[in-house]
């Protein structure tokens, strides 16, 4: 059974800390509230399995360290009765309790769970089998928590919602749709595909963005260091040499700008902070959030891709529900939970209202101007023939569209990054390297380049 360390506030305002065992995090929160304790933090630190397992080093360390939490120490006003753990013990606690759960762990779990469900394992048997082969301590404890919930008669997705930092929102809703519609195996298949595509897509984007951003930052740092440390030394040499030689105007201007920035740095920082605060405050309003989400769909480079991914998720969830006998209205109601974008949610709500009034549920998607004419036409044909079959073809078409959009972005991103890096590199040459050339090679080279229009 999972073990948790919690901090809670009593009615008297005292903060207490303890380590307990509970079947799930939600049950522990309910238990604390029933005992007139207000939970502040609930952290899973380890677990105790029903079967004997080989001891692991980190498990032993965390159990020894967390024995100090069993006294329900009061930390308000005076120190608690138990001694504080040493630095070494704190490090061991962090290493064992905070073991990172990666995308690879989630993909392996989903693939194994899918294969076991295809082999007609029930949820309890499948989870138990996967838990026994999971090496990641943190993820294993979460799976124990999910298993305890399933054994208590809960759906898996209800426990997953407490671990939203581990399971993506769309992943949880895929499991939810599968459990509610009775087609969990199909949902797991879609989840495996979603995780693989997401992982591949993220790797492609990172492979382009990270090197170019690192290059941009390196050149920018070189520019700042060269301006602050190198150019003043060069200027001193110019003065000592004499002859009326001075630094280029752009170099002196940039040096003056940095000198002013060092003195009045709080002015631009304050302006930027005010602007960011205003923007964030506006986005947090209902109208601001709607406009921000609409901007995401209309963004120049990524807009079409973001909309296509959201629309594909919605259609995939609808197809799963339709194949399990749901009506279109019910399918829309259940499937809208996979979407977080306010614009898409408003379109879905309008589609549901149209169905209630005897209208077309496709019309709001068409009027939004976000769907392509091909997507709308395929849905209309599906309404006249076989909607699930046509939606399968629509999803295949959208997968190709998403792949094409991704390939275009892969071509555009390097060009954009090279543009910024090139501009910064030219500025670095003009500001820092030109004075160096002028100092060590004389004015003849600079004059020659100037006459030729190079600089």
Steps between C-alpha positions, in 0.01 A plus 500: 500500500635850421651703783456876523653782700254783560502844655170635629361783714294432812205710619740675738721605208783257576682325219542124546697251293466124487561193289206266436385223270188547290351337193504824298580867531133599472404267785773648718376854432145396596630330812691812609200725447278264699749536787479882487838537328548728201755342261785724383713242322466129435803326348535131420841381621492122459271200495456159660407227259291202595775268371851480638752675281876530497615793708634799310750745638284809456196333652692416818639851523165670461336277760773578751486872434121531513483337844572848631163614360290265712491725804259751340741779589366851548712747306318818595642702786760244618689203369348154499600218726697296247841586367535651155640265234862552400610636163587151381157371602330788319696419184401134524136600550506720191670236287251227592175697528565732207603248236404659171227341290586536133296479183671168433355356824151609396538360147624161627214480753238584236642253248514219757151577629365500144659161425364349821150633430516350151582170671172537697660589834269692731618835634606368842699210355661722234600772749639243746710341226640837385574612856716193560717592198524877563844614618424869552409533870294817462300367205455167674345672800257688273398175330444347845270793576308447173472127573364571849237727347398238244473236774274740690268528198628831358588579140870526420468854363368632833830411669705618200347845537688539830824445307450754222873576514567142384207423269426763231150646497416351163632160616273500806200584286580225252494253788181663629326466163612137472380406848165678468433363152619147577782505243811546711712286269428732207571804717833351608589441136427865426693606810806304384477666162454843657802459730721373216398786270542757777842367595617495137360848436663646810836344411487649150414847628764486775766382255450824307420750773757402766819526286394829344391653831829390657689654211302823529563523876872426456540777242300742715715423807814543287368837382432620855834374636689649206329836545548516877857363535675502162393831344602721797849347478510563125382858557786554747747372241350739243554789740859398578585462133360844419457627147132584546387140447165432666264209535226472235184698583284185525747346746508809720121526484456141615751553781307807617177299484645230725634762744153657522341155540727427797385818672131507409439125467190521715317717244478244214456216751210685664339578164529139388360377833201736472430393142525130589273550804238677287511231231483211749216672688306546177557140391365379835166670432238296308507733199879521507539123518260454207692755289831340597375156400366642172841656434658157549285362217581798277873527577715533185721189524351272766130596482385242246696224674353582844144502363552181300629316808204614716244424228656158439478420875132597503416294189697202634310508829168538314581204275575285802166590659301457178650155448375408848140592419479858627289756321670807351377730779627267773824449312560876483420538871752236603764586239520872578694417817810425291514867394621790714487774236205737565440560129465131424282450808268782391468340155415164658241659733341674202493169312320333794246784514440465127421132547250585775331750267496257208787662310832377366785434743750552216388858431688664795826340386440626147407853613809527721723520192760283674422167334604441141236449232613139457445422870151653497407321179612162636283550811199593286549193282531290815162625625343382175679163492692340788635758748743274695654367178536849356648631826770231478588631154486856636748411773735345244476818294564717806800290602652573159409868538666516843810330362515746209459796737774360720735460202434860395579618853818294496603690187394845624645483853865467390458790259354721774768400750776551241360847429526608864839336546627663181383846604661462841820366344523799264445735792774318695743541208424869457506589869787284631711361215526813283679700776738206549577490127538876494746486791724220380484544121463874466242721328581390148293181523202680652518776239521244222197311627310827548576613145373166369178535700566194714475694828 
